């Protein structure tokens, strides 16, 4: 994070590119953990995959080395797949240790479950959202049948939308029907029931055509929100949020004609003060000719 005169600066894109390419705590850290690392995650592979996808998303924006990015991405996707294959959204059983029994962490002293039972939908959705992001980058498409399948997963008496922590995740998948429903769920966070993403989402749920009208109220509000927040998202470890806003409003269900990589580079249209890394400058200059 860098600070300069005037507004706070959150992103030094060239510095972050170097970090992600080379630093032991950048993409090489993910690669070093490798696919075998998932064995150490017990029931939390979905969480590691979701968190690591922030670095994957940021790497597209700052122009990280494609080979390094591809290798790291394949590992993160493997973690998400492993989580689903192991059914990590289900409660898991294991004998309590003597210390756990002594401290009485859990009401049921014979078994241990997730500390927060309601985390099951989040575990399911997080892993699947990572796979949906990966599929979008690979194919340039969002499989709406798969979206409906993911969002209709039975979770006993817990609403699947419990796992949606920010409504932008639904917007980026064009899951318009789920936006109003989200307001009616009891959720582990208030963030998905307030703020720009849910407000704009309700506008699009009522009139999805607004997504493709540059002058529509939804598009105007979205552009303002992205201008105010894009640099902060990418510069403070929330690049997956930037991905979801960009996919919604710059890709626009594929009608913008931009590739997924170009959509991510469109982040600079909302970050006019960020210095562009040399290796992607010419592409950014061309993309900036498109009105936001």
N, C-alpha and C positions, 0 to 999 in steps of 0.2 A: 504494500500500500504506500502510495506516495502522496505528499502534500505540497501544494504550491500556493502561489498568491491567488486570491479570488476564491471561487467555489472549491470545496474539498475534492481532491482527486483520489479516486479509489483504485485506479487501474493504470499500471505501467505495462502495456501490452508486450513490449519487447522483453522486458524483464521476466514477465510471466511465461513467455514462450521459452526462454532459456531455462527457467526453472522446470517447467513441465518436461522439456526434452532431456535435461541432463541431471537435475538434482536428485539425490537419493530419496528425497521425499516427494518427488514429482511422479511422472508416469513410470520411471524406472522402479519406483517403490511398488506400484501395482504389479509390474512385470516380475519383480523379484519375489513377490508373494506367490504368484503363479496359481495355476488351477488347483494345486494340492492344498493351498491355504484354506480352501473351503472346508476341509476336514476339521480344522480347528475352530470353526465358527459355530459349531453345534447347531442351534436353531436360528442363527442370526445372519445367514448368508444374504437374505433379501435386504437387510439393513446395510450391510457392507456394500452391496451392489448399488443400492440407491444413492448412498453417500459418494461412492467413487464416480458415479455418473456425472456428478458436478464437475469433476476434473476432466472427464471425457468431453463434456459440453464446452467447457472453457477452452479446451485444446483446439476445437474447431474454430472458435472465435479468434484466438490469437495466432493461428497458423502454425501449430506445433508440427513437428516432423511426422509425416503421414505414416511411415513405417512403425514408428514408436507408438503413435496413436492407435493404429490398427491392432498392434500386438496387445496393448493394454486393454483396448475395447473388447477383444475376444475373451480375455480373462474375466473381465467384469460381467460380460454376458453369460459366461460359464457359471459364475456365482449365482446369477438370477435363475438360470435354468436348474441348477442344483437345488435351489430353494424350493422351486415348484415340484421337482421330481421327488423331493423328500417330504413334500406336503407340510412345509414348515408353518403354514397358516393354521394348522391344527394344534390344539394343546399337546404338549409333550409330557411324557411321564418318565421319571427316574427316581430312584430311592433318594431320600434326603440324606445329606451328610450328618454326622453327629453334631457339627456346629450349627447347622440349620435347624435340627431338631431342638437343640438347646436354646437357640435364640427365638424359636417359634416364629419364623418368618411367615409361615403359611397356615391357614386354617385347617387344611387337610394335611395332617402330618405324615400321611403315607405316600403322597405324591406332590410333585411341584409342577406348577403350570407357569405360563407367562405371568410376570408380575402384574401386568395389566391384561385382563382377559380380552378386552376389546381391541387388542392389537392385532387380532387375527385378520380382519379385513385389510389393515394396513400392510401386513406381511404379504398377503395375496396380491394386492394392487401394486405395491412397490416393485415386486419382482416382475410382474407382467408389464408395468409401465416401462421398465428398463428394456424389456424385449421389444416393446412397441417402438421405442425410440430407435433401437438398433435396426429394426425392420424398415423404419422410415428412411434412415440414412442409406440403407442398402438398396431399397427398391424405389424410393421416392413416392411411396403410397402409404395410406393408412387403411388397414383392413377393417371396414365397419362391421362385418360379421364377427370378427375377433373382438372388437370393442364391446359389442352387445353380449358376447359370451363371457367376457371378463367381468362386466358390470352386473351380470345376472347370476354370479356364483352364489350358491346357497351358503349361508353362514348361520344356520339355525335361527335364533331369534335376534341376531345382530344385523342391522342394515349394512349391506356391502359398502354404502357410501360413508359409513363410519371411517373408512380408511382413507378418505379424500381429505387431505390437510389443506389444500388450496384449490379453489374452483377452477383455476387456470388449467389444471390437469385434465378436466373434462372439456374445457373449451378447445384445447389443442387436439382433442380427439373428435371434435364436433358432436359431442354427446349432449345435444341440446335438451333432450327430454329429461335428463338427469339433473339439470341445473335447478329448476324449481323444487324438485324432490329433495335436493341437498339441504335446502332451508328447513325442511321438516324433520331431519334426522337429529338425534342427540349425538353429538360428536365430541371427540377428545380435545378439540380445539375450536375456539370461536372464529379463527381466521378464515375458515371456509364459508362463514355465514355473514361476512361483512367485507367491506373494502371493494376495490376496483374490480377484481376478478368476478366476484359474484354479481355485482351491479351490472357490469357489461355483459356478463353471461345471461342474466335475465333478459336483457334487451335482445340478445341474439336468439335466446330460446323463443321469445315472442315473435321475432322476425329474423330468421337466419339469413335472409337476403342482405341484411345490413353488412354482413361480413364482406360482401363483394362490391359494396358501394363506398367509394373513397370518401364521400361527403356525408355518410350516414353518421348519426350521433354516436353509435357504438365505435366506429372506426376513429372518429375524432377524439373521443375520450381515451381510447386505447393508445393512440399515438402520444397524447400528452402524458399518460402514465408511463409509457416506455421511455420517453425522453427524461422524465424525472428519476427513473430507477435503473435503467439499463447498466450504467457503469457500476453502480453499487452492487447489483446482482452478480455481475461477472467478477468484480474485484473483491468480493467478500465471501466467496464460496457458495454462491447461490446460482451458478450458471445454468443449472437444470431449469430453474424458473425462467431464465432468459430464453432458453430453448423453447419452452412451452408458449411463451408470449410470441416469440418470433414465428414459430410454426403456425400459430393461430392467425396472426395478422400480416405476416409477410409471405407465408406460403399459401394461405387461404385455400385450403383443400386442393392444392395443386393448380389453382387457376391463375396464380401469379406468374407461372412459367419458370420459376426459379428452382434450381436443384436444392436439395437439403443443405449442401455445403455453402451455396450462395445465400441461402436464407440465414444461416448462422453469421456469415460475414456482413449481412445487412445490419447487424448490431451496431456497426460504426455510424450508420445513419442517425442513430440516437445518441451517439457519443462524440459530438463534434470536436471536443477538446482533447480526445485521446490520440496520442501519436501512433500511427499505424506502423507495424513492423515492416521492414524492407521487403520480405519475401511475399507479402500479400498486398502491398501498396497498389500495384497496378490494377489488381482485381477490384479492390475497394473503390478506386477512383472511377472505374466503369460502373460499379453497382450504385455509387452515389448519384449517378445521373438519373436514376429512377426516383421519381417523387415518393416520399414516404407517405 
